[in-house]
Amino acid sequence: MQEVTAIFDIGKTNKKFLLYNGDLQVIHEEQGKIPEIEDDEGFPCDDLLAITSWIKRVWKNIEQETNIEIKRLNFTTYGATLIHLDKHGQVLTPLYNYLKPLPEDILHDFYQKYGNKTDLAVQTASPALGMLNAGLQLYWLKYHKPAIFEQLNASLHFPQYCAYLFSGKYSSELTSIGCHTMLWDFLQKDYHTWVYQENINRLFPAIANTYDNGTALFRGNQIPCGVGLHDSSASLIPYKSLTDSPFALLSTGTWGIALNPFSQSPLSHNELEQDCLNYMTFEGNPVKASRLFIGNLHEKTTERLADFFHQSSHYFKEIDIATNISQEEIMNPSASFQEDNLAVYSSYEIAYQAFMLDLVRAQVQKIKLILDPTVSYKTLFVDGGFSKNPTFVSLLSSAFPDWQVKTVAFSQGTSLGAAMVMNKSVKN
């Protein structure tokens, strides 16, 4: 019987459950695709009830597998998402989408009370991003839906909600608090003043040490249960164990998240204006980051290309485009993709390469934005879905000719990071 670590990895697109053996190799993986529903105002959102049911169903099924013994459990999920619970521990609201627009009057009132966007952005290392600033979701709820807000007893970040389903414990955790929430003052290393003035801090449970775990039941036995991690922060953990030399990581999926854990300089106004932000490691250290919505754009564009050129929606996976394109060509903005005039391309392959040039060009700019000029970087790690895309990786390599662009064997970087934390916890 194999002893394993179980990880629920809840992404915006794919929901995954993975089992890692003692050598941190995946021995079992299953995925769930759960359709979106609409929230109470008609905006698309994840179906929290269906996700919760899927998690419980997967766990019940795995308990029937007699050839494995789960010894520890952890979670990693996308960020900018809060689950609001009443005094009975029941969910009060839909899982509001971080892309849902915030009303302008709510934003105006907030900044009138607590200062201009630039100052708050510097203090909280969070560009003004509306609902992507998870703290503003609570401010919106307080003034937009006061009857519901009055019933709130606790607000959990998504990873901690998943942990709560198993441990029954309310927890907060640094990687979720620190991901562009506008909740955390990176200079004071505490919740920002506005959180206390609005009395929103009462809704946040105590911040848990990553190694102070609750417990979950597996076949009636208590096993260590992690508090969960924000996915982008979790994805850094395996790479930091590989090398002590400075590197950057591009974690890809719905978003292309460029991460630099080797820059200690505060975010500048210029960086914030270009959508730079800080994430936080589970130890509480800042990580300079930039984001690009590449997964969503890639999905929509490849669907259009497939329809126009009469190919399957996944045809891009079947082609291997020999790029041989120079750094200068990649960064040349004059050769932009003609998305509104696909007829100028004689084939899917040519159109796809033009699109990928645009995509990589934008991603390279985001990577360069987070680099510290005083640090010598030699490696760019790429993980997630785009690490399997040879066109994307080849173009990145051409854009950074003096770097090693590496895709690594562990493609499940986020879940592996969550597993490594639990294994370290048990060893400690």
C-alpha positions in Angstrom: 0.0 0.0 0.0 1.4 3.4 -1.0 1.5 6.3 1.4 0.6 9.5 -0.4 -0.1 13.2 0.0 -3.4 14.4 -1.5 -3.8 17.8 -3.1 -6.9 19.6 -4.4 -5.8 22.1 -7.0 -8.8 24.3 -7.8 -8.1 26.5 -10.9 -10.4 28.9 -12.7 -10.6 26.5 -15.7 -9.7 23.1 -14.3 -10.4 21.5 -10.9 -7.8 18.8 -10.1 -7.2 16.1 -7.5 -3.7 14.6 -7.3 -1.9 12.1 -5.2 1.9 12.4 -4.7 4.0 9.5 -3.5 7.0 9.8 -1.1 9.2 10.8 -4.0 6.8 13.6 -4.9 5.8 11.9 -8.1 2.1 12.1 -9.2 0.6 8.6 -9.1 -3.0 9.6 -9.6 -4.7 12.6 -11.1 -8.3 13.4 -12.0 -10.0 16.5 -13.3 -13.4 18.1 -13.0 -14.7 20.7 -15.4 -17.6 22.5 -13.7 -19.8 24.9 -15.8 -20.2 28.4 -14.6 -23.6 29.6 -13.3 -24.8 33.2 -12.7 -24.6 35.1 -9.4 -27.6 36.9 -7.8 -27.1 39.8 -10.2 -26.8 37.7 -13.4 -22.9 37.8 -13.7 -21.1 34.5 -14.5 -19.5 32.9 -11.5 -18.0 29.6 -10.4 -20.6 27.1 -9.0 -19.4 26.8 -5.4 -22.0 24.2 -4.5 -21.0 22.0 -7.5 -17.3 22.5 -6.6 -17.9 21.5 -3.0 -19.9 18.5 -4.1 -17.1 17.5 -6.5 -14.5 17.7 -3.8 -16.5 15.6 -1.3 -17.4 13.1 -4.0 -13.7 12.7 -5.1 -12.7 12.2 -1.4 -15.4 9.6 -0.8 -14.3 7.7 -3.9 -10.6 7.7 -3.1 -11.4 6.3 0.4 -12.6 3.2 -1.4 -9.1 2.7 -3.1 -7.5 0.0 -1.0 -4.0 0.3 -2.6 -3.3 3.8 -1.2 -3.1 5.4 2.2 -3.5 9.2 2.3 -1.2 10.5 5.0 -1.7 14.3 4.5 -3.9 16.7 2.6 -3.5 20.2 1.3 -5.1 22.7 -1.1 -4.2 25.3 -3.6 -6.7 27.5 -5.5 -6.9 30.7 -7.5 -7.0 33.9 -5.5 -9.0 37.1 -5.3 -12.0 35.0 -4.1 -13.7 35.1 -0.7 -16.4 32.7 0.7 -18.7 34.4 3.2 -20.1 32.3 6.0 -22.9 32.9 8.5 -22.8 32.0 12.2 -23.7 28.4 11.4 -20.8 28.0 9.0 -23.1 28.1 6.0 -22.3 29.9 2.7 -24.2 33.2 2.4 -23.5 34.4 -1.1 -22.6 33.1 -4.6 -18.8 32.8 -5.4 -18.5 36.3 -6.8 -16.3 36.4 -9.9 -13.2 38.5 -9.6 -14.0 39.9 -13.1 -17.3 41.2 -12.0 -17.3 45.1 -12.3 -17.4 47.1 -9.1 -19.9 50.0 -9.1 -18.2 53.3 -9.7 -20.0 54.9 -6.8 -18.6 52.3 -4.4 -15.1 52.8 -5.6 -15.5 56.6 -5.5 -16.7 56.4 -1.9 -13.8 54.1 -0.9 -11.1 56.3 -2.3 -12.7 59.4 -0.9 -12.5 57.9 2.6 -9.1 56.2 2.4 -6.9 58.2 0.0 -5.9 58.2 -3.6 -5.3 55.1 -5.6 -1.6 55.5 -6.0 -0.8 55.8 -2.3 -3.0 52.9 -1.4 -1.5 50.8 -4.2 2.0 51.5 -2.9 1.1 50.6 0.7 -0.8 47.4 -0.2 1.3 46.4 -3.3 -2.0 46.2 -5.1 -2.9 48.1 -8.3 -6.5 49.3 -8.4 -8.2 46.2 -9.9 -11.8 46.3 -8.7 -13.0 42.9 -7.6 -9.5 41.5 -8.1 -8.7 43.5 -5.0 -10.5 40.9 -2.8 -10.8 43.3 0.1 -12.9 45.6 -2.0 -15.4 42.7 -2.4 -16.1 43.0 1.3 -16.4 46.8 1.1 -18.8 46.4 -1.8 -20.8 43.8 0.1 -21.0 46.0 3.2 -22.5 49.0 1.3 -24.2 47.3 -1.7 -25.8 44.4 0.2 -25.9 45.5 3.8 -28.6 42.9 4.9 -26.3 40.1 3.8 -23.2 41.8 5.3 -24.9 41.9 8.7 -25.2 38.1 8.6 -21.5 37.6 8.0 -19.6 35.8 10.7 -16.4 34.9 8.7 -14.9 35.5 5.3 -12.5 32.8 4.1 -10.1 33.0 1.2 -10.8 30.2 -1.2 -7.9 27.9 -0.2 -8.9 28.2 3.5 -12.5 27.4 2.6 -11.4 24.2 1.0 -9.4 23.4 4.2 -12.4 24.2 6.3 -14.5 21.6 4.5 -12.2 18.9 6.0 -10.8 20.4 9.2 -13.8 22.4 10.3 -11.4 25.2 11.3 -11.5 28.8 10.2 -8.1 30.1 9.2 -6.4 33.0 7.3 -3.1 32.5 5.5 -0.4 34.9 4.2 -0.2 33.8 0.5 -4.0 34.5 0.1 -3.9 37.7 2.1 -1.0 39.0 0.1 -2.2 38.5 -3.5 -3.4 41.9 -4.6 -6.2 42.0 -2.1 -5.6 45.6 -0.9 -6.0 44.2 2.6 -2.4 44.0 3.6 0.0 46.9 4.4 3.3 45.6 3.1 5.2 48.4 4.9 3.5 47.8 8.3 3.2 44.0 7.9 -0.4 44.1 9.1 -3.9 44.6 7.8 -4.2 48.1 6.3 -5.8 50.8 8.4 -8.9 50.9 6.3 -9.6 47.2 7.2 -9.7 48.1 10.9 -11.7 51.3 10.4 -14.4 49.4 8.5 -14.3 46.7 11.2 -13.8 44.1 8.4 -10.9 42.6 10.4 -13.5 40.9 12.6 -14.4 38.7 9.7 -10.9 37.3 9.2 -9.8 34.3 11.3 -6.4 34.3 12.9 -3.5 33.9 10.5 -2.3 30.3 10.6 1.3 29.2 10.4 1.6 27.0 7.4 2.9 24.2 9.6 0.2 24.5 12.3 -2.3 22.3 10.5 -5.7 21.1 11.4 -6.8 17.5 10.8 -9.0 15.7 8.3 -10.6 12.3 8.4 -9.5 9.6 6.0 -11.2 6.2 6.6 -11.9 7.3 10.1 -8.3 8.2 10.9 -7.1 11.7 11.6 -4.5 13.0 9.1 -2.7 16.4 8.9 -4.7 18.9 6.9 -3.0 22.0 5.5 -4.5 25.5 5.6 -4.1 25.8 1.8 -2.1 28.1 -0.5 -2.7 30.7 -3.2 -1.8 29.0 -6.5 0.8 31.4 -7.8 2.7 31.5 -4.5 2.5 27.7 -4.3 4.1 27.4 -7.7 7.3 29.1 -6.5 8.0 26.5 -3.9 9.5 23.7 -6.1 11.7 26.1 -8.0 13.2 27.6 -4.9 14.2 24.1 -3.8 16.0 23.5 -7.2 18.5 26.4 -7.1 19.9 29.2 -5.0 20.7 31.3 -8.1 18.3 34.1 -9.1 15.6 33.1 -11.5 12.2 34.2 -12.7 9.2 32.0 -13.0 6.4 32.2 -15.5 3.4 30.3 -14.2 0.9 29.8 -17.0 -2.8 28.9 -17.1 -5.7 31.2 -17.3 -3.2 33.9 -16.4 0.5 34.2 -17.3 2.0 35.2 -13.9 5.6 36.3 -14.0 7.2 36.0 -10.5 10.5 37.3 -9.2 11.3 36.3 -5.6 14.7 38.0 -5.8 13.7 41.6 -5.8 13.4 43.3 -2.4 12.8 46.8 -3.8 9.3 48.3 -3.1 7.0 48.6 -6.0 7.4 51.9 -7.8 4.5 54.1 -9.0 5.5 53.3 -12.6 5.4 49.5 -11.9 2.0 49.8 -10.3 0.6 51.8 -13.2 1.7 48.9 -15.4 -0.2 46.4 -13.3 2.7 45.1 -11.3 2.0 43.9 -7.8 3.3 41.8 -4.9 2.4 38.3 -4.0 3.6 36.8 -0.7 5.5 33.6 0.1 4.1 31.5 2.9 7.0 32.7 5.0 5.6 36.3 4.6 8.2 37.6 2.1 7.1 39.8 -0.9 7.3 38.4 -4.5 7.3 41.0 -7.3 4.8 39.9 -10.0 3.1 40.9 -13.2 0.0 39.4 -14.8 -1.3 38.8 -18.3 -4.6 37.2 -19.2 -3.0 34.9 -21.7 -4.9 31.7 -21.2 -8.3 33.3 -21.7 -7.0 35.1 -24.8 -5.4 32.0 -26.2 -8.6 29.9 -25.7 -10.8 32.5 -27.5 -8.4 33.1 -30.3 -7.8 29.4 -31.1 -11.5 28.9 -31.2 -11.8 31.6 -33.8 -8.9 30.2 -35.8 -10.4 26.7 -35.7 -13.8 28.0 -36.9 -12.3 30.2 -39.7 -9.8 27.5 -41.0 -12.2 24.5 -40.3 -9.9 22.8 -37.8 -10.5 21.2 -34.4 -10.5 23.5 -31.4 -7.3 21.8 -30.2 -5.5 21.8 -33.6 -2.7 24.0 -32.2 -1.6 21.1 -30.1 -0.9 19.0 -33.2 1.4 21.5 -35.0 5.0 22.2 -34.3 6.0 25.5 -35.9 9.7 26.0 -36.5 10.0 29.6 -35.5 13.7 30.6 -35.9 12.6 34.1 -35.1 15.1 36.6 -33.7 14.7 38.7 -30.5 14.4 41.8 -32.7 11.5 40.2 -34.7 9.7 39.2 -31.5 9.8 42.7 -30.0 8.8 44.4 -33.3 5.3 45.7 -32.7 4.7 46.5 -36.4 3.9 42.9 -37.3 0.8 42.6 -35.1 -1.8 39.9 -35.4 -4.7 40.8 -37.7 -7.4 39.4 -35.4 -10.2 41.1 -37.3 -9.0 40.1 -40.7 -8.0 36.4 -40.6 -8.4 36.2 -44.4 -4.9 37.8 -44.8 -3.4 34.4 -43.5 -3.1 31.6 -46.0 -3.3 28.9 -43.3 -4.0 28.2 -39.7 -0.3 27.7 -39.0 0.7 31.1 -40.3 -2.2 32.8 -38.4 -1.4 31.0 -35.2 2.3 31.9 -35.4 1.3 35.6 -35.9 -1.0 35.4 -32.9 1.7 33.7 -30.7 4.2 36.4 -31.7 1.8 39.0 -30.3 1.1 37.0 -27.2 4.7 36.3 -26.4 5.7 39.9 -27.2 3.2 41.1 -24.5 4.4 38.4 -22.1 8.0 39.3 -22.5 7.3 43.0 -21.6 5.6 41.8 -18.4 8.6 39.6 -17.5 11.0 42.4 -18.0 8.9 44.7 -15.9 9.6 42.7 -12.7 13.3 42.2 -13.1 15.8 44.0 -10.8 18.6 45.6 -12.9 21.1 44.8 -10.0 20.4 41.1 -10.1 21.9 38.7 -12.7 19.3 36.3 -13.9 20.2 33.3 -15.9 17.1 31.1 -15.8 13.4 31.5 -16.7 11.3 28.6 -15.6 8.0 28.0 -17.4 5.3 25.8 -15.9 1.6 25.2 -16.4 -0.3 24.7 -19.6 1.9 26.9 -21.9 5.0 25.0 -20.9 3.7 22.2 -23.2 3.3 24.6 -26.1 6.4 24.4 -28.3 5.7 27.6 -30.2 5.3 29.6 -27.0 8.5 28.2 -25.4 10.5 28.6 -28.6 9.5 32.2 -28.9 10.3 32.9 -25.3 13.8 31.4 -25.7 14.4 33.6 -28.7 13.3 36.6 -26.7 15.8 35.8 -23.9 18.9 34.6 -25.8 21.2 34.9 -22.8 19.0 33.0 -20.5 18.1 29.3 -20.1 14.4 28.9 -20.6 13.5 25.7 -18.9 10.3 23.7 -18.8 10.6 21.2 -16.0 9.3 17.7 -15.4 6.9 18.8 -12.7 4.3 20.5 -14.8 1.9 20.6 -11.8 3.9 23.3 -10.1 1.1 24.6 -7.9 0.0 21.3 -6.5 3.6 20.1 -6.1 4.3 23.2 -4.0 1.3 22.5 -1.8 2.5 18.9 -1.4 6.1 19.9 -0.6 4.8 22.2 2.2 2.9 19.3 3.7 5.9 16.9 3.5 8.1 19.5 5.1 5.5 20.0 7.8 5.4 16.3 8.6 9.2 16.2 8.7 9.4 19.2 11.0 
